[in-house]
Amino acid sequence: MNQSTETVEGLSPATEPQWKNPVDGAHWLRDWRIGEWLSGPVSPLFETLVLPRMTESKENAGLGVIPWQGMAPRALNVLKPWYSVQHGYLFSRSDVWKAKTLPGMAHFVLRALAKPQWYARWLENAEPLFDELLADLKATPAEQLSSDELITRVELLVTYAAEWWYPVAFGGVDVFFLSGVYNRFVLNARFPVHVLLYGYSGPQIDAEQQIWEIAEAVRGLNLDSPVADQLADSRIAPLVETFYSRYGHVLDSIDPVYPLLKEQPQRLVSAVEAYLTTPQPAPVKRADRTAAKRKAATTAALQAVEGRLIVGRLFRRILTFTQALASNREQVNWNFQRAFGELRETLLLLGGRLVESGHLSQPEQIFFLQWSEIKRLITDPEVASNPSAVLVETADERKQLWLQQQTMTAPSRIPPPDDATWENEGFKGGGLGIDRTLTGAAASTGTARGRARVVRQPADVEQLQPGEILVAHATTPAMNFAISRAAAIVSNVGGVTTHSALIAREFGIPAVIGTEVGTEVIKDGVELEVDGDAGVVRFL
């Protein structure tokens, strides 16, 4: 693959990093597409193992393991190279291959109109196939596999995860597809177009409900001991074990260097404490309310086109298709994460084998090796039989560089947002205005005021207090269990179809998404007003 990767071998704290345009005239967005599932700079293992396979999946409408039917032959109509890694940060190219975009979109629209249920039917067939593939892979416990077999297992898991990446990236098209027709023929001030696409049950609501039930069980014990101790109580521990067995693989990042939810018990403790401190209705009841709003909006929209033969048929078919996308989005995201959860555990096991053979001193060092280096350690007899301290030093040096990169302020765009050529790309973006208002995409309706809680690393979300405004680069799935405490969400990246926006609408809180500089200009504790209708954050 002709992608652009720039590795920085040495960067002192005093060095000002240079953010270069690797292709003259190209336009790059930080943490766009795949990057919305990342949490800062990427590890060497992600860059050399996961990223290439996900790129292949995106470019080819999947990898053929769980075949997509009826899609355009080429899914990615962006010019190559379409990603660049600079100082550890991922940038995705936004320049579109216009000659292929229009035919691809026409194919998509015609198929959606002809068979509006095709996506839902695809998922009905794809999920059992994926379940079978994972079951076959896990039939033999990883601990019983040889190191060579673990290599094969890792590569299969990356393929399975990458296979789901295409429908994850594809799913966001629903709002754009529906809004044009809705705003032209239906527009109802009571119901923004997003209301038509939320309030569906799924794994996220189920997980929240389980946390709420754990909190209610703890409340029933009426003990004075710390919540962490109460979760270990024999009357509560089975509930916790069940929760982790179902949801322990939830991610902070698709980079396997980051721990899974089940490796961070304080996350569950904080979520339970929040329910105990501020009692709330069961999440399923909140979901029922949002579902009722969706149904009311759907009824009103269909009444608006009643009697209009052509417009009515067009709108009904588009609505059927986009609601099928929306109703299954969380399930697709769920499957995407399942493979990654297995991947991290397998890599740590492989890292443990490399510790036993003397190649590494800690299993976690595996994340700071390149995949080709790991494979040589396992498959090349000469390398495998001669452990060297150099590799340990290399892994440690790369980790220190990675930690240093986390302190950098990477630009939101290359070239900078004030470059006039961005107007041709259609990316207006956000930013801080001269009136000290921060602008972005109006992603979830409503207005809220509160103190800012700036989350720079996923684990920082534990500090979020009830009624505070969550300010983050992006929200990750593992953050969802804290969002019930937030009054509103402000994020640097994303749009109206990304995770931050979707989860805000499900929780019924305002959100302004894609501000680009929110975490840079907002400080912890400042008072904010988030206007999710106007897409504006005001400093009070």
FENTA-V801601 format. One record per run of one state. SS is the DSSP state (~ for helix, > for strand, _ for the rest). FROM is the first residue (numbers start at 1). TO is the last residue. If there is no record, write none. Layout:
BEGIN
SS_FROM_TO ; SS_FROM_TO
END
This chain:
BEGIN
__1_3 ; >_4_6 ; __7_27 ; >_28_30 ; __31_32 ; ~_33_37 ; __38_43 ; ~_44_59 ; __60_77 ; >_78_78 ; __79_82 ; >_83_86 ; __87_88 ; >_89_93 ; __94_95 ; >_96_96 ; __97_97 ; ~_98_114 ; __115_117 ; ~_118_138 ; __139_141 ; ~_142_144 ; __145_146 ; ~_147_170 ; __171_172 ; ~_173_185 ; __186_187 ; >_188_188 ; __189_190 ; >_191_191 ; __192_192 ; ~_193_197 ; __198_202 ; ~_203_221 ; __222_226 ; ~_227_231 ; __232_236 ; ~_237_247 ; __248_260 ; ~_261_263 ; __264_264 ; ~_265_277 ; __278_282 ; ~_283_304 ; __305_308 ; ~_309_356 ; __357_362 ; ~_363_368 ; __369_370 ; ~_371_379 ; __380_380 ; ~_381_384 ; __385_388 ; ~_389_405 ; __406_412 ; >_413_414 ; __415_421 ; ~_422_425 ; __426_430 ; >_431_432 ; __433_436 ; >_437_439 ; __440_440 ; >_441_444 ; __445_446 ; >_447_455 ; __456_457 ; ~_458_463 ; __464_467 ; >_468_472 ; __473_476 ; ~_477_483 ; __484_485 ; >_486_491 ; __492_498 ; ~_499_507 ; __508_509 ; >_510_513 ; __514_517 ; ~_518_521 ; __522_526 ; >_527_531 ; __532_535 ; >_536_539 ; __540_540
END
